[in-house]
Amino acid sequence: MLIELHDVWLGDRGAILVRLRHGGLVGEGEASPLPGYSPDDLDSCRAALRDTGPTTPAAELARFAARLDLEGKRRGLPAHALLGASRTALPLATLVSDIDAAAAAWRRGVRTLKVKIGRDHARDGDLLATIRERFPEAELRLDANGRAVDTHDLARFAPVYIEEPLDPHGPIPVALDESLQRLPDDAIEARLSSGAIAALVLKPMTLGPERCFALARRAAAHDVPVTVTHTLDGPLGLAAAAALALALPGRILAVGLDRHAGLAAWPPAHIAALADAEIRATAAPGLGVTWG
């Protein structure tokens, strides 16, 4: 089996395209760590993919995706089936920064809206109030990204949870996201068993697929749901995350694997699993990504 690594430049961000060749077939994956957020970078991913350095989450996902893609094409099976998935679909959640984006998502059937908060509290309140007025049935998620926010005031908008507030003690249920990169297993176990955690937010590009499965199993043991989201991944990263989401154990909430502006930096691609308002289990072999 021949492995090829190709550097891809995406404006101010790079990625490594991984190709596995065997018997005339090609399996593809990507390592696209997000600068300033991911625990790894392109250099460490490249060393890991060349087997000259320790593994990294993004490199692990790239190998996982390429192998799934190749094996799926060889056997004529979709990636989610190779992982033993029993789900046929999961609803999408989408990140919105203004009411126009929220309205566009709502028109195509997305019912879970996520808003990043904490930079401008007045603007946050205005946007959330407008969303609640326009779309009272929306499942609303908040993401504080470790910032200080007034959860007692934000509770009036009835969010299902808030990700990573600076102070986790408040009236809104808390979801763990980036802290999963640094918390040891015993600390995560303690938080799950405390009953204070509403969900785990799993990002395959920053955690790696094996860690995502392990965390999902741990959450399921406490009947805590998980969601799967991206870090502005490219088409292959999104497709791999979708296959993984369909196969994870336990309760899976609407997944944050919607299209995003960063995809415009990649060559045009069709992701078979990605529909307007959900990810679907399709019959497309491998990851189901076609270019052009």
Secondary structure, 3 states (H helix, E strand, C coil): CEEEEEEEEECCEEEEEEEEEECCEEEEEEECCCCCCCCCCHHHHHHHHCCCCCCCHHHHHHHHHHHHHHHHHHHCCEHHHHCCCCCCEEEEEEECCCHHHHHHHHHCCCCEEEEECCCCHHHHHHHHHHHHHHCCCCEEEEECCCCCCCHHHHHHHCCCEEECCCCCCCCCCEEECHHHHCCCHHHHHHHHHHCCEEEEEECHHHHCHHHHHHHHHHHHHCCCCEEEECCCCCHHHHHHHHHHHHHCCCCECCEECCCCHHHHHCCCEEECCECCCEEECCCCCECCEEEC
